[in-house]
């Protein structure tokens, strides 16, 4: 019983860490927008890098937009700052702003 609680507590802590990692403002470049499915793909830019060399690009993530209006102000190729949350393994944008 004690081991089960420890494993559960560790799992819960990891879930909170993953969600918290999405909560901070991130910077990236829009690579694709699917307005029919209300999704956007963003190439995350690594923090603390200067310039736009290919070595500074992070992971490519696809997010569901909280509402369709968020996607109207941006286009593929735009640099953006954004915040997202992780809900059941699906990233959902909570903030999207063109730079």
MOPAC internal coordinates of N, CA, C and O (Angstrom, degrees):
PM7 1SCF
backbone

  N    0.0000 0     0.00 0     0.00 0    0    0    0
  C    1.4469 1     0.00 0     0.00 0    1    0    0
  C    1.5272 1   111.21 1     0.00 0    2    1    0
  O    1.2310 1   119.79 1   136.79 1    3    2    1
  N    1.3219 1   118.01 1   -43.21 1    3    2    1
  C    1.4574 1   121.64 1   179.48 1    5    3    2
  C    1.5122 1   111.88 1   -63.44 1    6    5    3
  O    1.2310 1   120.02 1   140.86 1    7    6    5
  N    1.3389 1   117.57 1   -39.14 1    7    6    5
  C    1.4643 1   121.85 1   178.65 1    9    7    6
  C    1.5130 1   110.46 1   -65.30 1   10    9    7
  O    1.2310 1   120.20 1   138.78 1   11   10    9
  N    1.3217 1   117.23 1   -41.22 1   11   10    9
  C    1.4663 1   121.27 1   179.54 1   13   11   10
  C    1.5271 1   110.65 1   -61.67 1   14   13   11
  O    1.2310 1   119.93 1   137.96 1   15   14   13
  N    1.3226 1   117.73 1   -42.04 1   15   14   13
  C    1.4627 1   120.79 1   178.50 1   17   15   14
  C    1.5245 1   110.83 1   -64.62 1   18   17   15
  O    1.2310 1   120.81 1   139.62 1   19   18   17
  N    1.3341 1   116.07 1   -40.38 1   19   18   17
  C    1.4619 1   120.51 1  -179.90 1   21   19   18
  C    1.5212 1   110.36 1   -63.09 1   22   21   19
  O    1.2310 1   120.25 1   135.13 1   23   22   21
  N    1.3332 1   117.12 1   -44.87 1   23   22   21
  C    1.4610 1   120.98 1   179.77 1   25   23   22
  C    1.5218 1   110.03 1   -64.25 1   26   25   23
  O    1.2310 1   120.04 1   135.69 1   27   26   25
  N    1.3254 1   117.53 1   -44.31 1   27   26   25
  C    1.4577 1   121.47 1   178.91 1   29   27   26
  C    1.5271 1   110.96 1   -61.20 1   30   29   27
  O    1.2310 1   120.45 1   135.49 1   31   30   29
  N    1.3269 1   116.74 1   -44.51 1   31   30   29
  C    1.4647 1   121.07 1  -179.72 1   33   31   30
  C    1.5236 1   110.38 1   -63.11 1   34   33   31
  O    1.2310 1   120.23 1   138.82 1   35   34   33
  N    1.3281 1   117.16 1   -41.18 1   35   34   33
  C    1.4656 1   120.75 1   178.35 1   37   35   34
  C    1.5143 1   111.38 1   -64.83 1   38   37   35
  O    1.2310 1   120.45 1   139.05 1   39   38   37
  N    1.3192 1   116.74 1   -40.95 1   39   38   37
  C    1.4605 1   121.81 1   178.16 1   41   39   38
  C    1.5196 1   110.87 1   -63.68 1   42   41   39
  O    1.2310 1   120.14 1   136.56 1   43   42   41
  N    1.3114 1   117.33 1   -43.44 1   43   42   41
  C    1.4657 1   121.60 1   178.85 1   45   43   42
  C    1.5250 1   110.42 1   -63.45 1   46   45   43
  O    1.2310 1   120.23 1   138.88 1   47   46   45
  N    1.3191 1   117.16 1   -41.12 1   47   46   45
  C    1.4645 1   121.04 1   179.50 1   49   47   46
  C    1.5250 1   110.80 1   -63.45 1   50   49   47
  O    1.2310 1   120.12 1   138.02 1   51   50   49
  N    1.3274 1   117.37 1   -41.98 1   51   50   49
  C    1.4650 1   120.40 1   178.24 1   53   51   50
  C    1.5223 1   111.12 1   -64.66 1   54   53   51
  O    1.2310 1   119.68 1   141.39 1   55   54   53
  N    1.3069 1   118.23 1   -38.61 1   55   54   53
  C    1.4661 1   121.82 1   177.71 1   57   55   54
  C    1.5171 1   110.78 1   -62.12 1   58   57   55
  O    1.2310 1   120.47 1   137.55 1   59   58   57
  N    1.3343 1   116.72 1   -42.45 1   59   58   57
  C    1.4584 1   120.14 1   179.48 1   61   59   58
  C    1.5165 1   110.71 1   -66.60 1   62   61   59
  O    1.2310 1   119.62 1   141.73 1   63   62   61
  N    1.3296 1   118.34 1   -38.27 1   63   62   61
  C    1.4534 1   121.17 1   177.87 1   65   63   62
  C    1.5170 1   110.85 1   -63.69 1   66   65   63
  O    1.2310 1   119.88 1   137.13 1   67   66   65
  N    1.3201 1   117.82 1   -42.87 1   67   66   65
  C    1.4624 1   121.35 1   179.53 1   69   67   66
  C    1.5219 1   110.29 1   -63.33 1   70   69   67
  O    1.2310 1   120.07 1   137.64 1   71   70   69
  N    1.3137 1   117.46 1   -42.36 1   71   70   69
  C    1.4579 1   121.08 1   178.88 1   73   71   70
  C    1.5177 1   110.32 1   -66.75 1   74   73   71
  O    1.2310 1   119.73 1   139.06 1   75   74   73
  N    1.3086 1   118.13 1   -40.94 1   75   74   73
  C    1.4589 1   121.69 1  -179.94 1   77   75   74
  C    1.5246 1   110.55 1   -64.80 1   78   77   75
  O    1.2310 1   119.76 1   146.41 1   79   78   77
  N    1.3264 1   118.06 1   -33.59 1   79   78   77
  C    1.4548 1   120.77 1   179.34 1   81   79   78
  C    1.5223 1   110.77 1   -63.26 1   82   81   79
  O    1.2310 1   119.86 1   146.10 1   83   82   81
  N    1.3229 1   117.87 1   -33.90 1   83   82   81
  C    1.4503 1   121.27 1   178.12 1   85   83   82
  C    1.5224 1   111.82 1   -75.89 1   86   85   83
  O    1.2310 1   119.65 1   155.05 1   87   86   85
  N    1.3242 1   118.26 1   -24.95 1   87   86   85
  C    1.4568 1   121.93 1  -170.59 1   89   87   86
  C    1.5283 1   112.92 1   -67.94 1   90   89   87
  O    1.2310 1   118.84 1   149.11 1   91   90   89
  N    1.3287 1   119.82 1   -30.89 1   91   90   89
  C    1.4543 1   122.54 1  -178.67 1   93   91   90
  C    1.5236 1   110.95 1   -71.12 1   94   93   91
  O    1.2310 1   120.83 1   -26.27 1   95   94   93
  N    1.3462 1   116.01 1   153.73 1   95   94   93
  C    1.4610 1   119.94 1   175.33 1   97   95   94
  C    1.5175 1   109.51 1   -65.13 1   98   97   95
  O    1.2310 1   121.19 1   -46.34 1   99   98   97
  N    1.3215 1   115.32 1   133.66 1   99   98   97
  C    1.4572 1   121.82 1   178.34 1  101   99   98
  C    1.5187 1   108.27 1  -121.58 1  102  101   99
  O    1.2310 1   120.58 1   -16.70 1  103  102  101
  N    1.3156 1   116.50 1   163.30 1  103  102  101
  C    1.4535 1   122.56 1   179.19 1  105  103  102
  C    1.5152 1   108.41 1  -120.81 1  106  105  103
  O    1.2310 1   120.47 1   -38.74 1  107  106  105
  N    1.3188 1   116.70 1   141.26 1  107  106  105
  C    1.4496 1   119.65 1   179.41 1  109  107  106
  C    1.5131 1   111.79 1  -164.97 1  110  109  107
  O    1.2310 1   121.43 1     3.49 1  111  110  109
  N    1.3559 1   114.87 1  -176.51 1  111  110  109
  C    1.4501 1   121.65 1   177.73 1  113  111  110
  C    1.5194 1   108.83 1  -121.61 1  114  113  111
  O    1.2310 1   120.94 1   -48.25 1  115  114  113
  N    1.3234 1   115.81 1   131.75 1  115  114  113
  C    1.4558 1   121.46 1   178.41 1  117  115  114
  C    1.5293 1   108.28 1   -68.96 1  118  117  115
  O    1.2310 1   120.56 1   -53.50 1  119  118  117
  N    1.3262 1   116.54 1   126.50 1  119  118  117
  C    1.4574 1   120.13 1   178.16 1  121  119  118
  C    1.5209 1   112.47 1  -107.98 1  122  121  119
  O    1.2310 1   120.11 1   154.37 1  123  122  121
  N    1.3329 1   117.40 1   -25.63 1  123  122  121
  C    1.4573 1   120.55 1  -177.77 1  125  123  122
  C    1.5293 1   109.56 1  -159.33 1  126  125  123
  O    1.2310 1   120.69 1   -39.33 1  127  126  125
  N    1.3302 1   116.28 1   140.67 1  127  126  125
  C    1.4570 1   121.81 1   174.85 1  129  127  126
  C    1.5260 1   108.13 1  -127.28 1  130  129  127
  O    1.2310 1   120.68 1   -51.17 1  131  130  129
  N    1.3126 1   116.31 1   128.83 1  131  130  129
  C    1.4648 1   122.33 1   176.77 1  133  131  130
  C    1.5251 1   106.64 1  -117.62 1  134  133  131
  O    1.2310 1   120.92 1   -86.59 1  135  134  133
  N    1.3208 1   115.84 1    93.41 1  135  134  133
  C    1.4655 1   120.41 1  -175.92 1  137  135  134
  C    1.5277 1   112.04 1   -71.19 1  138  137  135
  O    1.2310 1   119.97 1   154.82 1  139  138  137
  N    1.3317 1   117.66 1   -25.18 1  139  138  137
  C    1.4689 1   119.87 1   177.99 1  141  139  138
  C    1.5186 1   111.64 1   -67.36 1  142  141  139
  O    1.2310 1   120.53 1   141.45 1  143  142  141
  N    1.3472 1   116.58 1   -38.55 1  143  142  141
  C    1.4655 1   121.25 1  -179.72 1  145  143  142
  C    1.5176 1   112.78 1   -99.36 1  146  145  143
  O    1.2310 1   120.60 1  -179.96 1  147  146  145
  N    1.3585 1   116.46 1     0.04 1  147  146  145
  C    1.4557 1   121.99 1   177.97 1  149  147  146
  C    1.5338 1   112.06 1    61.48 1  150  149  147
  O    1.2310 1   120.95 1  -138.56 1  151  150  149
  N    1.3486 1   115.79 1    41.44 1  151  150  149
  C    1.4649 1   120.20 1   179.17 1  153  151  150
  C    1.5263 1   110.29 1  -124.39 1  154  153  151
  O    1.2310 1   121.55 1   -21.06 1  155  154  153
  N    1.3227 1   114.64 1   158.94 1  155  154  153
  C    1.4587 1   121.92 1   178.61 1  157  155  154
  C    1.5256 1   108.01 1  -142.23 1  158  157  155
  O    1.2310 1   120.64 1   -39.22 1  159  158  157
  N    1.3270 1   116.39 1   140.78 1  159  158  157
  C    1.4652 1   121.59 1   174.93 1  161  159  158
  C    1.5226 1   108.00 1  -106.51 1  162  161  159
  O    1.2310 1   121.04 1   -48.89 1  163  162  161
  N    1.3317 1   115.61 1   131.11 1  163  162  161
  C    1.4625 1   121.60 1  -177.83 1  165  163  162
  C    1.5139 1   109.21 1  -128.69 1  166  165  163
  O    1.2310 1   120.73 1   -50.82 1  167  166  165
  N    1.3408 1   116.21 1   129.18 1  167  166  165
  C    1.4631 1   122.68 1   173.85 1  169  167  166
  C    1.5153 1   106.62 1   -86.48 1  170  169  167
  O    1.2310 1   120.59 1   -70.98 1  171  170  169
  N    1.3271 1   116.48 1   109.02 1  171  170  169
  C    1.4653 1   121.07 1  -177.57 1  173  171  170
  C    1.5137 1   110.10 1   -67.29 1  174  173  171
  O    1.2310 1   120.40 1   -42.06 1  175  174  173
  N    1.3346 1   116.83 1   137.94 1  175  174  173
  C    1.4573 1   122.84 1   176.47 1  177  175  174
  C    1.5195 1   107.66 1   -99.50 1  178  177  175
  O    1.2310 1   120.64 1   -44.88 1  179  178  177
  N    1.3209 1   116.39 1   135.12 1  179  178  177
  C    1.4564 1   121.29 1  -179.75 1  181  179  178
  C    1.5135 1   109.99 1   -67.93 1  182  181  179
  O    1.2310 1   120.73 1   -41.19 1  183  182  181
  N    1.3219 1   116.21 1   138.81 1  183  182  181
  C    1.4666 1   120.98 1   178.20 1  185  183  182
  C    1.5223 1   109.72 1   -72.21 1  186  185  183
  O    1.2310 1   121.63 1   -33.74 1  187  186  185
  N    1.3289 1   114.48 1   146.26 1  187  186  185
  C    1.4578 1   120.12 1   175.25 1  189  187  186
  C    1.5135 1   113.92 1    82.57 1  190  189  187
  O    1.2310 1   119.43 1  -169.46 1  191  190  189
  N    1.3201 1   118.68 1    10.54 1  191  190  189
  C    1.4549 1   120.30 1   178.28 1  193  191  190
  C    1.5156 1   109.33 1  -101.11 1  194  193  191
  O    1.2310 1   121.01 1   -26.40 1  195  194  193
  N    1.3160 1   115.67 1   153.60 1  195  194  193
  C    1.4526 1   121.58 1   178.90 1  197  195  194
  C    1.5113 1   107.65 1  -113.89 1  198  197  195
  O    1.2310 1   120.27 1   -45.73 1  199  198  197
  N    1.3133 1   117.08 1   134.27 1  199  198  197
  C    1.4578 1   121.11 1   179.14 1  201  199  198
  C    1.5072 1   111.71 1    85.97 1  202  201  199
  O    1.2310 1   121.18 1     2.74 1  203  202  201
  N    1.3034 1   115.35 1  -177.26 1  203  202  201
  C    1.4557 1   119.87 1  -176.30 1  205  203  202
  C    1.5151 1   112.62 1  -120.46 1  206  205  203
  O    1.2310 1   119.70 1  -144.32 1  207  206  205
  N    1.3286 1   118.17 1    35.68 1  207  206  205
  C    1.4585 1   119.74 1  -178.92 1  209  207  206
  C    1.5228 1   110.08 1   -66.19 1  210  209  207
  O    1.2310 1   120.62 1   -22.38 1  211  210  209
  N    1.3279 1   116.41 1   157.62 1  211  210  209
  C    1.4580 1   120.42 1  -177.72 1  213  211  210
  C    1.5191 1   111.66 1   -65.03 1  214  213  211
  O    1.2310 1   119.40 1   158.20 1  215  214  213
  N    1.3134 1   118.75 1   -21.80 1  215  214  213
  C    1.4534 1   121.35 1   178.64 1  217  215  214
  C    1.5137 1   113.19 1   -71.20 1  218  217  215
  O    1.2310 1   119.91 1   165.70 1  219  218  217
  N    1.3475 1   117.79 1   -14.30 1  219  218  217
  C    1.4542 1   120.27 1  -177.04 1  221  219  218
  C    1.5221 1   112.91 1   -95.41 1  222  221  219
  O    1.2310 1   119.86 1   178.11 1  223  222  221
  N    1.3214 1   117.88 1    -1.89 1  223  222  221
  C    1.4654 1   120.75 1  -177.87 1  225  223  222
  C    1.5225 1   110.23 1   -79.95 1  226  225  223
  O    1.2310 1   121.46 1   -38.55 1  227  226  225
  N    1.3162 1   114.81 1   141.45 1  227  226  225
  C    1.4564 1   121.58 1   177.78 1  229  227  226
  C    1.5102 1   110.48 1  -102.50 1  230  229  227
  O    1.2310 1   121.39 1    28.08 1  231  230  229
  N    1.2968 1   114.94 1  -151.92 1  231  230  229
  C    1.4556 1   121.49 1  -176.09 1  233  231  230
  C    1.5252 1   112.01 1   -71.60 1  234  233  231
  O    1.2310 1   121.33 1   -31.79 1  235  234  233
  N    1.3292 1   115.06 1   148.21 1  235  234  233
  C    1.4541 1   121.52 1   173.05 1  237  235  234
  C    1.5200 1   107.11 1   -91.00 1  238  237  235
  O    1.2310 1   120.46 1   -57.81 1  239  238  237
  N    1.3357 1   116.72 1   122.19 1  239  238  237
  C    1.4548 1   121.89 1  -176.84 1  241  239  238
  C    1.5165 1   110.03 1  -121.74 1  242  241  239
  O    1.2310 1   120.88 1   -35.64 1  243  242  241
  N    1.3307 1   115.92 1   144.36 1  243  242  241
  C    1.4542 1   120.38 1   172.78 1  245  243  242
  C    1.5259 1   108.08 1  -108.79 1  246  245  243
  O    1.2310 1   121.09 1   -47.22 1  247  246  245
  N    1.3247 1   115.52 1   132.78 1  247  246  245
  C    1.4582 1   121.58 1  -177.58 1  249  247  246
  C    1.5170 1   110.14 1  -124.39 1  250  249  247
  O    1.2310 1   121.00 1   -29.14 1  251  250  249
  N    1.3080 1   115.68 1   150.86 1  251  250  249
  C    1.4556 1   123.23 1   170.45 1  253  251  250
  C    1.5232 1   105.98 1   -90.21 1  254  253  251
  O    1.2310 1   120.04 1   -46.82 1  255  254  253
  N    1.3231 1   117.53 1   133.18 1  255  254  253
  C    1.4594 1   120.70 1   178.60 1  257  255  254
  C    1.5234 1   109.54 1   -79.73 1  258  257  255
  O    1.2310 1   120.85 1   -39.32 1  259  258  257
  N    1.3317 1   115.97 1   140.68 1  259  258  257
  C    1.4620 1   121.53 1   178.83 1  261  259  258
  C    1.5291 1   110.08 1   -60.37 1  262  261  259
  O    1.2310 1   120.78 1   140.10 1  263  262  261
  N    1.3450 1   116.12 1   -39.90 1  263  262  261
  C    1.4638 1   120.53 1   174.06 1  265  263  262
  C    1.5321 1   108.21 1  -146.95 1  266  265  263
  O    1.2310 1   120.62 1   -25.77 1  267  266  265
  N    1.3138 1   116.42 1   154.23 1  267  266  265
  C    1.4629 1   122.31 1  -174.08 1  269  267  266
  C    1.5307 1   112.68 1   -62.26 1  270  269  267
  O    1.2310 1   120.02 1   150.72 1  271  270  269
  N    1.3205 1   117.57 1   -29.28 1  271  270  269
  C    1.4642 1   121.12 1  -178.33 1  273  271  270
  C    1.5275 1   112.20 1   -61.56 1  274  273  271
  O    1.2310 1   120.08 1   152.72 1  275  274  273
  N    1.3352 1   117.45 1   -27.28 1  275  274  273
  C    1.4724 1   121.29 1   179.43 1  277  275  274
  C    1.5261 1   111.22 1   -59.64 1  278  277  275
  O    1.2310 1   120.27 1   145.69 1  279  278  277
  N    1.3230 1   117.09 1   -34.31 1  279  278  277
  C    1.4613 1   121.77 1  -174.50 1  281  279  278
  C    1.5200 1   113.25 1   -82.79 1  282  281  279
  O    1.2310 1   119.69 1   165.78 1  283  282  281
  N    1.3170 1   118.20 1   -14.22 1  283  282  281
  C    1.4636 1   121.40 1  -175.86 1  285  283  282
  C    1.5263 1   113.26 1   -70.29 1  286  285  283
  O    1.2310 1   119.67 1   152.45 1  287  286  285
  N    1.3190 1   118.24 1   -27.55 1  287  286  285
  C    1.4602 1   121.73 1  -174.20 1  289  287  286
  C    1.5298 1   113.50 1   -88.05 1  290  289  287
  O    1.2310 1   119.60 1   174.34 1  291  290  289
  N    1.3265 1   118.36 1    -5.66 1  291  290  289
  C    1.4678 1   120.26 1  -176.52 1  293  291  290
  C    1.5261 1   111.29 1  -124.67 1  294  293  291
  O    1.2310 1   121.69 1   -20.55 1  295  294  293
  N    1.3406 1   114.37 1   159.45 1  295  294  293
  C    1.4620 1   122.16 1   179.21 1  297  295  294
  C    1.5212 1   108.60 1  -136.45 1  298  297  295
  O    1.2310 1   120.42 1   -17.97 1  299  298  297
  N    1.3211 1   116.81 1   162.03 1  299  298  297
  C    1.4669 1   120.71 1   176.29 1  301  299  298
  C    1.5305 1   109.02 1   -57.25 1  302  301  299
  O    1.2310 1   120.75 1   -45.08 1  303  302  301
  N    1.3250 1   116.18 1   134.92 1  303  302  301
  C    1.4555 1   122.62 1  -178.62 1  305  303  302
  C    1.5205 1   113.52 1    98.36 1  306  305  303
  O    1.2310 1   119.62 1   165.33 1  307  306  305
  N    1.3272 1   118.33 1   -14.67 1  307  306  305
  C    1.4687 1   121.65 1   179.13 1  309  307  306
  C    1.5189 1   110.70 1   -73.15 1  310  309  307
  O    1.2310 1   120.80 1   -38.90 1  311  310  309
  N    1.3358 1   116.07 1   141.10 1  311  310  309
  C    1.4617 1   121.39 1   170.50 1  313  311  310
  C    1.5199 1   107.18 1   -85.96 1  314  313  311
  O    1.2310 1   120.90 1   -42.43 1  315  314  313
  N    1.3272 1   115.88 1   137.57 1  315  314  313
  C    1.4595 1   121.09 1  -176.07 1  317  315  314
  C    1.5167 1   111.22 1  -137.76 1  318  317  315
  O    1.2310 1   121.13 1   -23.07 1  319  318  317
  N    1.3237 1   115.45 1   156.93 1  319  318  317
  C    1.4545 1   121.61 1   164.45 1  321  319  318
  C    1.5187 1   105.19 1  -109.76 1  322  321  319
  O    1.2310 1   120.91 1   -36.80 1  323  322  321
  N    1.3153 1   115.86 1   143.20 1  323  322  321
  C    1.4547 1   119.66 1  -174.64 1  325  323  322
  C    1.5108 1   110.99 1  -154.28 1  326  325  323
  O    1.2310 1   121.88 1   -20.07 1  327  326  325
  N    1.3228 1   114.01 1   159.93 1  327  326  325
  C    1.4561 1   122.86 1   173.21 1  329  327  326
  C    1.5158 1   106.78 1  -129.16 1  330  329  327
  O    1.2310 1   121.06 1   -32.79 1  331  330  329
  N    1.3276 1   115.58 1   147.21 1  331  330  329
  C    1.4564 1   119.89 1  -179.61 1  333  331  330
  C    1.5185 1   109.54 1  -146.11 1  334  333  331
  O    1.2310 1   121.57 1   -23.42 1  335  334  333
  N    1.3079 1   114.60 1   156.58 1  335  334  333
  C    1.4572 1   121.17 1   173.72 1  337  335  334
  C    1.5173 1   108.23 1  -119.65 1  338  337  335
  O    1.2310 1   120.94 1   -21.70 1  339  338  337
  N    1.3082 1   115.81 1   158.30 1  339  338  337
  C    1.4607 1   121.59 1   178.78 1  341  339  338
  C    1.5209 1   107.77 1  -107.82 1  342  341  339
  O    1.2310 1   120.42 1   -63.60 1  343  342  341
  N    1.3317 1   116.79 1   116.40 1  343  342  341
  C    1.4521 1   121.72 1   179.24 1  345  343  342
  C    1.5180 1   108.56 1  -120.40 1  346  345  343
  O    1.2310 1   120.58 1   -70.24 1  347  346  345
  N    1.3218 1   116.50 1   109.76 1  347  346  345
  C    1.4672 1   121.96 1  -179.97 1  349  347  346
  C    1.5220 1   112.44 1    53.55 1  350  349  347
  O    1.2310 1   120.57 1  -139.32 1  351  350  349
  N    1.3213 1   116.52 1    40.68 1  351  350  349
  C    1.4572 1   120.95 1   177.21 1  353  351  350
  C    1.5169 1   114.54 1    84.16 1  354  353  351
  O    1.2310 1   119.64 1  -179.49 1  355  354  353
  N    1.3122 1   118.29 1     0.51 1  355  354  353
  C    1.4585 1   122.27 1   179.28 1  357  355  354
  C    1.5201 1   108.86 1  -111.68 1  358  357  355
  O    1.2310 1   120.38 1   -55.12 1  359  358  357
  N    1.3223 1   116.88 1   124.88 1  359  358  357
  C    1.4579 1   121.21 1   177.48 1  361  359  358
  C    1.5199 1   110.29 1   -77.98 1  362  361  359
  O    1.2310 1   120.61 1   -48.15 1  363  362  361
  N    1.3277 1   116.43 1   131.85 1  363  362  361
  C    1.4585 1   121.59 1   179.07 1  365  363  362
  C    1.5197 1   109.16 1  -123.35 1  366  365  363
  O    1.2310 1   119.94 1   -55.40 1  367  366  365
  N    1.3398 1   117.73 1   124.60 1  367  366  365
  C    1.4504 1   121.48 1   178.42 1  369  367  366
  C    1.5205 1   110.44 1   -69.30 1  370  369  367
  O    1.2310 1   121.09 1   -47.26 1  371  370  369
  N    1.3217 1   115.52 1   132.74 1  371  370  369
  C    1.4491 1   120.37 1   175.09 1  373  371  370
  C    1.5281 1   110.83 1  -108.99 1  374  373  371
  O    1.2310 1   120.72 1   160.31 1  375  374  373
  N    1.3440 1   116.23 1   -19.69 1  375  374  373
  C    1.4591 1   121.53 1   179.53 1  377  375  374
  C    1.5229 1   107.88 1  -150.65 1  378  377  375
  O    1.2310 1   120.17 1   -42.39 1  379  378  377
  N    1.3151 1   117.28 1   137.61 1  379  378  377
  C    1.4619 1   122.57 1   177.37 1  381  379  378
  C    1.5068 1   108.12 1  -145.85 1  382  381  379
  O    1.2310 1   120.77 1   -58.57 1  383  382  381
  N    1.3526 1   116.13 1   121.43 1  383  382  381
  C    1.4578 1   120.35 1  -177.56 1  385  383  382
  C    1.5188 1   109.18 1  -137.46 1  386  385  383
  O    1.2310 1   121.06 1   -51.71 1  387  386  385
  N    1.3316 1   115.58 1   128.29 1  387  386  385
  C    1.4585 1   121.45 1   176.43 1  389  387  386
  C    1.5182 1   109.40 1   -70.30 1  390  389  387
  O    1.2310 1   120.28 1   -42.13 1  391  390  389
  N    1.3288 1   117.07 1   137.87 1  391  390  389
  C    1.4753 1   120.70 1   179.52 1  393  391  390
  C    1.5026 1   110.66 1   -86.89 1  394  393  391
  O    1.2310 1   120.10 1   180.00 1  395  394  393

